[in-house]
Structure formats: structure tokens, C-alpha cells
Amino acid sequence: MATTDECRSALQRLSDNLTRANDDVRGATSLNRSLSCHIRDLDITFTGRLQDGGITVMDTQPGPPREKAQIRLAMTGADLVALVDGELEFAKAWASGRVKLEAGFRDLLRLRTLL
């Protein structure tokens, strides 16, 4: 089980990875969208923005997201850390239900290069 600090650190590493990504991935992350990441086992939600090719975490709240972000993720803290560390493949985790991703159809199409 990952801690809140480990999850925050994983989100920062993910943002760093996105800013250094190749053109295809950078194009997918050039969206300017609100973002939430609910960590189910800790019952906390990180909220922020996906913009300028990176993720900015603005707040951490107890419980599920209070507002519906344009891009919504839900997973355990351990899965978040494993995804960022390359130990868990997003597509397999999403297909098995370990990771939940919700977004508008157009955003999903743009984000597909990340999957």
C-alpha cells in the first residue's frame, strides 16, 4: 500500500516523464483539462490540471472527487506507483479494471497514444 506522499511523488514523476516525452505523446498531453486521480485504498483524490504537456497537482482532498473533472482516474496507490515505475502496463490494468479512466470521447482519442 502506497502512502499519500508516495502517490504525490508518483504523479510528479509522471508529469516529469510527460514533459520529456516524444512528439506523439507530447501532442496527446497538450490538452488543457481538469484532472482528478482518486486513490481508492487511501480514499483521497488528487485534483489538478493536465496542461502544457505536464500535470499540475493543485489539491488533495479526502474521499472521492467532489467535482467532475474532464479527465478522471481511479486506482490504488500501489497501482499508481507501479504504473509510473513501468512495472504495470496501463492497457492491461485498464482492461482488468484495476485502473479506471473516464473522459470525453475526443479526449480519449487524444490520450490513446499514452495507452
C-alpha positions as CSV (number, residue, x, y, z in Angstrom):
1,M,0.0,0.0,0.0
2,A,1.5,3.3,-1.1
3,T,1.3,6.4,1.1
4,T,-0.1,9.8,0.2
5,D,3.4,11.2,-0.2
6,E,4.4,8.3,-2.5
7,C,1.4,8.9,-4.7
8,R,2.1,12.6,-4.9
9,S,5.7,11.8,-5.8
10,A,4.5,9.3,-8.5
11,L,2.3,12.0,-10.0
12,Q,5.2,14.4,-10.1
13,R,7.4,11.7,-11.8
14,L,4.6,11.1,-14.3
15,S,4.4,14.8,-15.1
16,D,8.2,14.9,-15.5
17,N,8.1,11.9,-17.8
18,L,5.3,13.6,-19.9
19,T,7.3,16.8,-20.3
20,R,10.3,14.8,-21.7
21,A,8.2,12.6,-24.0
22,N,8.4,12.3,-27.8
23,D,6.2,14.3,-30.1
24,D,3.3,11.8,-30.3
25,V,3.0,11.7,-26.5
26,R,3.5,15.4,-26.1
27,G,0.7,16.0,-28.6
28,A,-1.7,13.9,-26.5
29,T,-0.7,15.7,-23.3
30,S,-1.0,19.2,-24.8
31,L,-4.6,19.2,-23.7
32,N,-5.7,21.8,-21.1
33,R,-8.1,19.8,-19.0
34,S,-9.1,19.4,-15.3
35,L,-7.9,16.1,-13.9
36,S,-8.7,14.0,-10.8
37,C,-7.0,10.9,-9.6
38,H,-8.9,9.0,-6.9
39,I,-6.7,6.7,-4.8
40,R,-9.2,4.1,-3.7
41,D,-7.3,2.4,-1.0
42,L,-6.3,5.7,0.7
43,D,-9.7,7.3,-0.1
44,I,-8.1,10.5,-1.3
45,T,-8.3,12.4,-4.5
46,F,-5.6,14.5,-6.1
47,T,-7.0,17.3,-8.3
48,G,-5.2,19.4,-10.8
49,R,-4.7,20.1,-14.5
50,L,-3.2,18.4,-17.5
51,Q,-1.7,21.3,-19.4
52,D,1.5,22.3,-21.3
53,G,2.5,18.7,-21.5
54,G,2.5,18.1,-17.8
55,I,0.4,17.5,-14.7
56,T,0.0,20.2,-12.0
57,V,-1.5,18.9,-8.8
58,M,-3.4,21.7,-7.1
59,D,-5.1,20.0,-4.2
60,T,-5.6,16.7,-2.2
61,Q,-9.0,16.0,-0.8
62,P,-10.4,13.2,1.4
63,G,-12.8,10.9,-0.3
64,P,-13.9,10.6,-4.0
65,P,-13.7,13.7,-6.3
66,R,-16.1,16.4,-5.2
67,E,-16.4,17.8,-8.7
68,K,-16.4,16.0,-12.1
69,A,-13.0,16.6,-13.7
70,Q,-12.7,16.4,-17.5
71,I,-10.3,13.5,-17.1
72,R,-10.9,11.2,-14.2
73,L,-8.7,8.4,-13.0
74,A,-9.2,5.9,-10.2
75,M,-6.9,3.2,-8.9
76,T,-5.0,2.1,-5.8
77,G,-1.9,3.8,-4.6
78,A,0.2,0.8,-5.3
79,D,-1.1,0.6,-8.9
80,L,-0.3,4.3,-9.5
81,V,3.3,3.8,-8.3
82,A,3.6,0.6,-10.4
83,L,2.3,2.4,-13.5
84,V,4.7,5.3,-13.2
85,D,7.6,3.0,-12.4
86,G,6.9,0.9,-15.5
87,E,6.0,-2.2,-13.5
88,L,2.3,-2.2,-14.6
89,E,1.1,-1.7,-18.2
90,F,-1.8,0.8,-18.4
91,A,-3.7,-1.1,-21.0
92,K,-3.7,-4.3,-19.1
93,A,-4.6,-2.5,-15.8
94,W,-7.4,-0.7,-17.5
95,A,-8.7,-3.8,-19.3
96,S,-8.8,-5.7,-16.0
97,G,-10.5,-2.9,-14.0
98,R,-7.5,-2.1,-11.8
99,V,-7.4,1.4,-13.3
100,K,-10.5,3.4,-14.3
101,L,-10.2,6.2,-16.8
102,E,-13.2,8.4,-17.7
103,A,-13.0,11.3,-20.2
104,G,-14.9,12.7,-23.1
105,F,-14.7,10.8,-26.4
106,R,-12.4,13.4,-28.0
107,D,-10.0,13.4,-25.0
108,L,-9.9,9.6,-25.0
109,L,-8.9,9.7,-28.7
110,R,-6.1,12.1,-28.0
111,L,-5.0,10.2,-24.9
112,R,-4.8,6.8,-26.8
113,T,-1.2,7.3,-27.6
114,L,-0.5,7.2,-23.8
115,L,-2.2,3.8,-23.5
